[in-house]
Amino acid sequence: MKKGQGLSLTTIVVAAIALLVLVILSVIFIGRMGGFAAQVEECENKGGKCAITCGIDDAVNYPTQYAAWTCNEGEVCCISPE
């Protein structure tokens, strides 16, 4: 009996499993990148200080409010003039 010249069933199954694993890893990697991007935008990770009001108490050396970076709810990002 001659073998067909097409792909064997084993090859197709292995390729399907490999593709599934690749998709799962991609979803995990993309999900973690989203979390990383959010952390990069956080105020204190970029050298600012989160406070209720800039220029007083803990943020006395950070007098300028900077809206592009995020803090916890109820706080603003304060940056130093340096």
Chimera marker file (.cmm) of the C-alpha trace (Angstrom):
<marker_set name="trace">
<marker id="1" x="0.000" y="0.000" z="0.000" r="1" g="1" b="0" radius="0.5"/>
<marker id="2" x="1.377" y="3.434" z="-0.961" r="1" g="1" b="0" radius="0.5"/>
<marker id="3" x="1.448" y="6.359" z="1.435" r="1" g="1" b="0" radius="0.5"/>
<marker id="4" x="-0.235" y="9.552" z="0.288" r="1" g="1" b="0" radius="0.5"/>
<marker id="5" x="1.892" y="12.566" z="-0.403" r="1" g="1" b="0" radius="0.5"/>
<marker id="6" x="-0.248" y="14.856" z="1.766" r="1" g="1" b="0" radius="0.5"/>
<marker id="7" x="0.310" y="15.787" z="5.399" r="1" g="1" b="0" radius="0.5"/>
<marker id="8" x="-0.153" y="13.004" z="7.892" r="1" g="1" b="0" radius="0.5"/>
<marker id="9" x="-2.779" y="13.240" z="10.586" r="1" g="1" b="0" radius="0.5"/>
<marker id="10" x="-0.053" y="13.350" z="13.261" r="1" g="1" b="0" radius="0.5"/>
<marker id="11" x="1.576" y="16.366" z="11.617" r="1" g="1" b="0" radius="0.5"/>
<marker id="12" x="-1.754" y="18.202" z="11.490" r="1" g="1" b="0" radius="0.5"/>
<marker id="13" x="-2.505" y="17.445" z="15.158" r="1" g="1" b="0" radius="0.5"/>
<marker id="14" x="0.967" y="18.572" z="16.283" r="1" g="1" b="0" radius="0.5"/>
<marker id="15" x="0.670" y="21.785" z="14.251" r="1" g="1" b="0" radius="0.5"/>
<marker id="16" x="-2.768" y="22.501" z="15.754" r="1" g="1" b="0" radius="0.5"/>
<marker id="17" x="-1.467" y="21.982" z="19.303" r="1" g="1" b="0" radius="0.5"/>
<marker id="18" x="1.545" y="24.204" z="18.615" r="1" g="1" b="0" radius="0.5"/>
<marker id="19" x="-0.728" y="26.926" z="17.240" r="1" g="1" b="0" radius="0.5"/>
<marker id="20" x="-2.979" y="26.692" z="20.300" r="1" g="1" b="0" radius="0.5"/>
<marker id="21" x="0.018" y="27.016" z="22.641" r="1" g="1" b="0" radius="0.5"/>
<marker id="22" x="1.254" y="30.019" z="20.673" r="1" g="1" b="0" radius="0.5"/>
<marker id="23" x="-2.137" y="31.737" z="20.942" r="1" g="1" b="0" radius="0.5"/>
<marker id="24" x="-2.324" y="31.086" z="24.699" r="1" g="1" b="0" radius="0.5"/>
<marker id="25" x="1.202" y="32.447" z="25.259" r="1" g="1" b="0" radius="0.5"/>
<marker id="26" x="0.393" y="35.513" z="23.155" r="1" g="1" b="0" radius="0.5"/>
<marker id="27" x="-2.714" y="36.262" z="25.221" r="1" g="1" b="0" radius="0.5"/>
<marker id="28" x="-0.746" y="35.914" z="28.466" r="1" g="1" b="0" radius="0.5"/>
<marker id="29" x="2.104" y="38.084" z="27.187" r="1" g="1" b="0" radius="0.5"/>
<marker id="30" x="-0.203" y="40.820" z="25.864" r="1" g="1" b="0" radius="0.5"/>
<marker id="31" x="-2.125" y="40.845" z="29.148" r="1" g="1" b="0" radius="0.5"/>
<marker id="32" x="1.039" y="41.351" z="31.152" r="1" g="1" b="0" radius="0.5"/>
<marker id="33" x="2.235" y="44.088" z="28.827" r="1" g="1" b="0" radius="0.5"/>
<marker id="34" x="-0.984" y="45.973" z="29.517" r="1" g="1" b="0" radius="0.5"/>
<marker id="35" x="-0.266" y="45.860" z="33.242" r="1" g="1" b="0" radius="0.5"/>
<marker id="36" x="3.293" y="46.952" z="32.668" r="1" g="1" b="0" radius="0.5"/>
<marker id="37" x="2.177" y="49.908" z="30.540" r="1" g="1" b="0" radius="0.5"/>
<marker id="38" x="-0.160" y="51.054" z="33.306" r="1" g="1" b="0" radius="0.5"/>
<marker id="39" x="2.648" y="50.902" z="35.861" r="1" g="1" b="0" radius="0.5"/>
<marker id="40" x="4.985" y="52.881" z="33.638" r="1" g="1" b="0" radius="0.5"/>
<marker id="41" x="2.491" y="55.745" z="33.596" r="1" g="1" b="0" radius="0.5"/>
<marker id="42" x="2.211" y="55.910" z="37.384" r="1" g="1" b="0" radius="0.5"/>
<marker id="43" x="3.494" y="59.095" z="38.934" r="1" g="1" b="0" radius="0.5"/>
<marker id="44" x="5.883" y="57.726" z="41.538" r="1" g="1" b="0" radius="0.5"/>
<marker id="45" x="7.507" y="55.337" z="39.060" r="1" g="1" b="0" radius="0.5"/>
<marker id="46" x="8.481" y="58.382" z="36.977" r="1" g="1" b="0" radius="0.5"/>
<marker id="47" x="9.937" y="60.443" z="39.822" r="1" g="1" b="0" radius="0.5"/>
<marker id="48" x="6.841" y="62.325" z="40.932" r="1" g="1" b="0" radius="0.5"/>
<marker id="49" x="4.962" y="62.232" z="44.223" r="1" g="1" b="0" radius="0.5"/>
<marker id="50" x="1.290" y="61.394" z="44.728" r="1" g="1" b="0" radius="0.5"/>
<marker id="51" x="-0.458" y="63.712" z="47.180" r="1" g="1" b="0" radius="0.5"/>
<marker id="52" x="-3.826" y="65.307" z="47.867" r="1" g="1" b="0" radius="0.5"/>
<marker id="53" x="-2.361" y="68.772" z="47.209" r="1" g="1" b="0" radius="0.5"/>
<marker id="54" x="0.971" y="69.658" z="45.633" r="1" g="1" b="0" radius="0.5"/>
<marker id="55" x="3.508" y="71.780" z="47.516" r="1" g="1" b="0" radius="0.5"/>
<marker id="56" x="2.475" y="70.946" z="51.085" r="1" g="1" b="0" radius="0.5"/>
<marker id="57" x="3.093" y="68.202" z="53.670" r="1" g="1" b="0" radius="0.5"/>
<marker id="58" x="4.762" y="65.159" z="52.050" r="1" g="1" b="0" radius="0.5"/>
<marker id="59" x="4.873" y="66.867" z="48.647" r="1" g="1" b="0" radius="0.5"/>
<marker id="60" x="6.543" y="70.109" z="49.764" r="1" g="1" b="0" radius="0.5"/>
<marker id="61" x="9.383" y="69.597" z="47.253" r="1" g="1" b="0" radius="0.5"/>
<marker id="62" x="6.890" y="68.774" z="44.485" r="1" g="1" b="0" radius="0.5"/>
<marker id="63" x="4.954" y="72.011" z="43.878" r="1" g="1" b="0" radius="0.5"/>
<marker id="64" x="3.694" y="71.423" z="40.328" r="1" g="1" b="0" radius="0.5"/>
<marker id="65" x="0.702" y="69.237" z="39.462" r="1" g="1" b="0" radius="0.5"/>
<marker id="66" x="1.182" y="67.000" z="36.409" r="1" g="1" b="0" radius="0.5"/>
<marker id="67" x="-1.991" y="65.437" z="35.019" r="1" g="1" b="0" radius="0.5"/>
<marker id="68" x="-0.384" y="63.045" z="32.513" r="1" g="1" b="0" radius="0.5"/>
<marker id="69" x="0.755" y="60.584" z="35.192" r="1" g="1" b="0" radius="0.5"/>
<marker id="70" x="-1.696" y="58.697" z="37.370" r="1" g="1" b="0" radius="0.5"/>
<marker id="71" x="-2.088" y="58.318" z="41.128" r="1" g="1" b="0" radius="0.5"/>
<marker id="72" x="-4.609" y="56.717" z="43.431" r="1" g="1" b="0" radius="0.5"/>
<marker id="73" x="-8.125" y="58.080" z="43.456" r="1" g="1" b="0" radius="0.5"/>
<marker id="74" x="-8.309" y="61.398" z="45.315" r="1" g="1" b="0" radius="0.5"/>
<marker id="75" x="-4.628" y="62.165" z="44.728" r="1" g="1" b="0" radius="0.5"/>
<marker id="76" x="-2.808" y="64.167" z="42.071" r="1" g="1" b="0" radius="0.5"/>
<marker id="77" x="0.669" y="63.726" z="40.676" r="1" g="1" b="0" radius="0.5"/>
<marker id="78" x="3.101" y="66.380" z="41.828" r="1" g="1" b="0" radius="0.5"/>
<marker id="79" x="6.471" y="66.923" z="40.183" r="1" g="1" b="0" radius="0.5"/>
<marker id="80" x="9.631" y="68.695" z="41.200" r="1" g="1" b="0" radius="0.5"/>
<marker id="81" x="10.848" y="71.710" z="39.202" r="1" g="1" b="0" radius="0.5"/>
<marker id="82" x="14.293" y="70.120" z="38.851" r="1" g="1" b="0" radius="0.5"/>
<link id1="1" id2="2" r="1" g="1" b="0" radius="0.2"/>
<link id1="2" id2="3" r="1" g="1" b="0" radius="0.2"/>
<link id1="3" id2="4" r="1" g="1" b="0" radius="0.2"/>
<link id1="4" id2="5" r="1" g="1" b="0" radius="0.2"/>
<link id1="5" id2="6" r="1" g="1" b="0" radius="0.2"/>
<link id1="6" id2="7" r="1" g="1" b="0" radius="0.2"/>
<link id1="7" id2="8" r="1" g="1" b="0" radius="0.2"/>
<link id1="8" id2="9" r="1" g="1" b="0" radius="0.2"/>
<link id1="9" id2="10" r="1" g="1" b="0" radius="0.2"/>
<link id1="10" id2="11" r="1" g="1" b="0" radius="0.2"/>
<link id1="11" id2="12" r="1" g="1" b="0" radius="0.2"/>
<link id1="12" id2="13" r="1" g="1" b="0" radius="0.2"/>
<link id1="13" id2="14" r="1" g="1" b="0" radius="0.2"/>
<link id1="14" id2="15" r="1" g="1" b="0" radius="0.2"/>
<link id1="15" id2="16" r="1" g="1" b="0" radius="0.2"/>
<link id1="16" id2="17" r="1" g="1" b="0" radius="0.2"/>
<link id1="17" id2="18" r="1" g="1" b="0" radius="0.2"/>
<link id1="18" id2="19" r="1" g="1" b="0" radius="0.2"/>
<link id1="19" id2="20" r="1" g="1" b="0" radius="0.2"/>
<link id1="20" id2="21" r="1" g="1" b="0" radius="0.2"/>
<link id1="21" id2="22" r="1" g="1" b="0" radius="0.2"/>
<link id1="22" id2="23" r="1" g="1" b="0" radius="0.2"/>
<link id1="23" id2="24" r="1" g="1" b="0" radius="0.2"/>
<link id1="24" id2="25" r="1" g="1" b="0" radius="0.2"/>
<link id1="25" id2="26" r="1" g="1" b="0" radius="0.2"/>
<link id1="26" id2="27" r="1" g="1" b="0" radius="0.2"/>
<link id1="27" id2="28" r="1" g="1" b="0" radius="0.2"/>
<link id1="28" id2="29" r="1" g="1" b="0" radius="0.2"/>
<link id1="29" id2="30" r="1" g="1" b="0" radius="0.2"/>
<link id1="30" id2="31" r="1" g="1" b="0" radius="0.2"/>
<link id1="31" id2="32" r="1" g="1" b="0" radius="0.2"/>
<link id1="32" id2="33" r="1" g="1" b="0" radius="0.2"/>
<link id1="33" id2="34" r="1" g="1" b="0" radius="0.2"/>
<link id1="34" id2="35" r="1" g="1" b="0" radius="0.2"/>
<link id1="35" id2="36" r="1" g="1" b="0" radius="0.2"/>
<link id1="36" id2="37" r="1" g="1" b="0" radius="0.2"/>
<link id1="37" id2="38" r="1" g="1" b="0" radius="0.2"/>
<link id1="38" id2="39" r="1" g="1" b="0" radius="0.2"/>
<link id1="39" id2="40" r="1" g="1" b="0" radius="0.2"/>
<link id1="40" id2="41" r="1" g="1" b="0" radius="0.2"/>
<link id1="41" id2="42" r="1" g="1" b="0" radius="0.2"/>
<link id1="42" id2="43" r="1" g="1" b="0" radius="0.2"/>
<link id1="43" id2="44" r="1" g="1" b="0" radius="0.2"/>
<link id1="44" id2="45" r="1" g="1" b="0" radius="0.2"/>
<link id1="45" id2="46" r="1" g="1" b="0" radius="0.2"/>
<link id1="46" id2="47" r="1" g="1" b="0" radius="0.2"/>
<link id1="47" id2="48" r="1" g="1" b="0" radius="0.2"/>
<link id1="48" id2="49" r="1" g="1" b="0" radius="0.2"/>
<link id1="49" id2="50" r="1" g="1" b="0" radius="0.2"/>
<link id1="50" id2="51" r="1" g="1" b="0" radius="0.2"/>
<link id1="51" id2="52" r="1" g="1" b="0" radius="0.2"/>
<link id1="52" id2="53" r="1" g="1" b="0" radius="0.2"/>
<link id1="53" id2="54" r="1" g="1" b="0" radius="0.2"/>
<link id1="54" id2="55" r="1" g="1" b="0" radius="0.2"/>
<link id1="55" id2="56" r="1" g="1" b="0" radius="0.2"/>
<link id1="56" id2="57" r="1" g="1" b="0" radius="0.2"/>
<link id1="57" id2="58" r="1" g="1" b="0" radius="0.2"/>
<link id1="58" id2="59" r="1" g="1" b="0" radius="0.2"/>
<link id1="59" id2="60" r="1" g="1" b="0" radius="0.2"/>
<link id1="60" id2="61" r="1" g="1" b="0" radius="0.2"/>
<link id1="61" id2="62" r="1" g="1" b="0" radius="0.2"/>
<link id1="62" id2="63" r="1" g="1" b="0" radius="0.2"/>
<link id1="63" id2="64" r="1" g="1" b="0" radius="0.2"/>
<link id1="64" id2="65" r="1" g="1" b="0" radius="0.2"/>
<link id1="65" id2="66" r="1" g="1" b="0" radius="0.2"/>
<link id1="66" id2="67" r="1" g="1" b="0" radius="0.2"/>
<link id1="67" id2="68" r="1" g="1" b="0" radius="0.2"/>
<link id1="68" id2="69" r="1" g="1" b="0" radius="0.2"/>
<link id1="69" id2="70" r="1" g="1" b="0" radius="0.2"/>
<link id1="70" id2="71" r="1" g="1" b="0" radius="0.2"/>
<link id1="71" id2="72" r="1" g="1" b="0" radius="0.2"/>
<link id1="72" id2="73" r="1" g="1" b="0" radius="0.2"/>
<link id1="73" id2="74" r="1" g="1" b="0" radius="0.2"/>
<link id1="74" id2="75" r="1" g="1" b="0" radius="0.2"/>
<link id1="75" id2="76" r="1" g="1" b="0" radius="0.2"/>
<link id1="76" id2="77" r="1" g="1" b="0" radius="0.2"/>
<link id1="77" id2="78" r="1" g="1" b="0" radius="0.2"/>
<link id1="78" id2="79" r="1" g="1" b="0" radius="0.2"/>
<link id1="79" id2="80" r="1" g="1" b="0" radius="0.2"/>
<link id1="80" id2="81" r="1" g="1" b="0" radius="0.2"/>
<link id1="81" id2="82" r="1" g="1" b="0" radius="0.2"/>
</marker_set>
